[in-house]
Amino acid sequence: MKLIIATPSPFARKVRVVLHEKGMNFEEQVDLPWNPGAIVSDINPLGKVPVLIPDDGNAIYDSSVIIEYLETLSNEPKLIPSEPLRRVRVRQIEALAGGVADAAVLIVLEKHRAKMVQSIDWVARQQTKIDAGIAALAEHLGEALLFDDDKLSVADIATACTLGYLDLRLPDYEWRDNATNLAILSASMEKRMSFKATKPEIQDIAIVH
């Protein structure tokens, strides 16, 4: 199977980490959907990464949907609980982490627009979402080491990928100051081989006018 990614993307990294955790073989193809000539728009009508192309050739897109598909396969470990209430909680935390990542991406894109058209109010609005999201994630985690008791789940992976993206793209944002438990989670996750193998790297974005 092939996974189309952008190297900084926390959503692509989330899927990459899951594939590594499950020990699945896959090929990576790097693209950047924001730049002219991106190939992903020909595969995903929304023009977003990641996109998974299984061996049957039928493209699957949206990171959460891709992971849902991977969970239907036989590869262990399972990263989404089967028990309904635990499942909802894990998926909600995944969505919360994704919302923080979305807001961070929007800030990055806004700052890549020409200076004369950048909106300070827009950036501030997205930063408010990030602050609130980080606080909520910290509250969900509490004093635990992982979100789903002691079992690794997509909630931990999504959160750590988002935190890694904040460090990469918004290095002056000191999220650790009010979320020491998330800092511990991030440090622990980054030591895993799946995270070491998927360390995000910046790709240049064309300036948007």
N, C-alpha and C positions, 0 to 999 in steps of 0.2 A: 504494500500500500504506500501511497504518497501523501505527504502533508505539506500543503503550501503555507508558508509562514512569512512573517516579518520578524527580523531578529530581536527588535525591542518589545514586541507585542506581549503583554501579560496574558492575553487570551490564547495566543499561539503557544506560549510557554506552558500554560496550564495543561493543554492537550499533550504537548511534548513530554511533560513530566509524567502524566498518566500513562502514556505509551511506554516510557522507560520503567516505571514502577511495575507495569504488567509484563515487562520483558518482551515486548512485541517489536518485531523488525519493521522498520519503515524508512522510507527515503524522504529527505527534506528538500523542498524547492523554495528558495528565498525570493520573495517579491515585496514590493512596497506599494500598497494600494493608493497612496496619496499622490504618487508621481505619474506623469504621462507614460503611457505604454505598459502600465501594469497589466499582468495577464489574468489576475484573479477576477476581474470584471467579466471576463468571458466565461467564467465557471460559476461564480456566485453573483446573482443579479444585484445584490446589495454592495458588491465590490469590496467585501471585507475578508480579512484573514482571521482565523485559519479556515482552510478547506481541506477535508480529508477525502482522498480518492481511493476507495478500497479496490481490491483486485478485480471486482466486477465492473469498475469504471463509473459507477453512479456516485456523483459527488455529494458529500454531506457537509453542510456548513452550519455555523454558529457553534462556538466551543462547547456549550452545555449540551447541545444535541449530539455533537460528536462523542462526547464522553458517555452520554446515555447509550449511544450505539455500542461503544467499546464495552460497556457494562453487560451487554447482551451476549458477548462472546465468552468463551470458556476461560480466558486468561485471568489469573488471580494476581493481586488481591482485588476483591470487590471494594470499591471506594465510595459507593452510595449505599446506605443501609436499606435493608428491605422492610424493616419495621416502619409502619407509616409515619408515626410522629417523629421518629429520629430522622427519617428520610426528608420530611418537610423541613425540619430544622437545618439539616445539612445543606439542602438546596437553597434555603433562604439565606444562609450565611454566604454561600457561593454567589448568589445574586447580589448581595450587599457588597461583597468584595468587587464584583464586576461593575457595580455602579460607581464605586470609588475610582476604579480604573478608567471607566468611561469619562468621568469628570477630568481626570488627569490628562487623558488623551486630548480632550477638548482644549485644555489650557495649552498644551504643547502645540497644537495646531494653530491656536489663536496667536501664539507668540511667533509662529513662522509666517504670519501674514505681514504684509508691508506695514511698517510702523504707523503710517498715517491712517490706517483703517483698523488698527487693533482697538479692542474695547476693554478698558480697565474694568468696567462694570461686569462684563461677561466673565472675565477671569475671576473676579471676586465672587461671583455667584457660584462658579464651579468649585472654588476653594472652600466655600461654605459647605458644599456637599461632601467634599473630601474630609473636612474636619468632623462633620457629623457622622460620616460613615466610619471613620477610624474610631471615634468614641463608641459607636454602637458595636463594632467588632470587638473592641476591648471589653465591653460589658458582656457580650456573649461568651467570650473566652473565660473571663473571671480568673480564678486561680488555677484553672486546669492547664495542662500542657498541650492538649489537643481539644478540638471542639466536640468531638464525639467520644467522650470519655478517653480511653487510652488507645483508641483505634484510629489509624490514619484514614482520612476521608478527603473528598474533593473540597470540603470547606477549608481544611488546612492548606491544601495545595493552592486553591484560588486566592486565599488571603496572602500567603507568602509570595505568590507571583505578583500580586498587586503591590505589596510592600517593596519588592525588588524593583518594580517599575518606578515607584516614587523615588527610590534612591537613585535610579538611573537618570530620570528625566527632570525631577524636581529636587536636586541635591541639597538645596538650601531649606527645604521644608523639614523641620525637625519633629517629625511625627512621634519619635520615640519618647519625647519629653513627657507626654501624658498617656503613654501606652507601653509601659515597661513589659507587660505580659506579651504584647504583640512582638516586641523586640526580641524576647526570648524565643517565641515561636519562630520568628524569621531566621534567627541565628541557627536554630536547630534544624530547620528545613533546608537551609542553604548548605548544610554539611552532608546532606543526602546525595548519593551519586546521581540521582535523577535531576537534582537541581544543579549540581556541578556541571553536568553534561549539557545544560540548557541555559547557561548564564546569558542574560540579555546583552545585546550589543546595539549601539546607536547606528541607525541608518539615516543618511541625509534626506531631509524632506525639502522638496522644491518650495520656494517662497510663493505663497498664495496672494494674489493681488485683489 
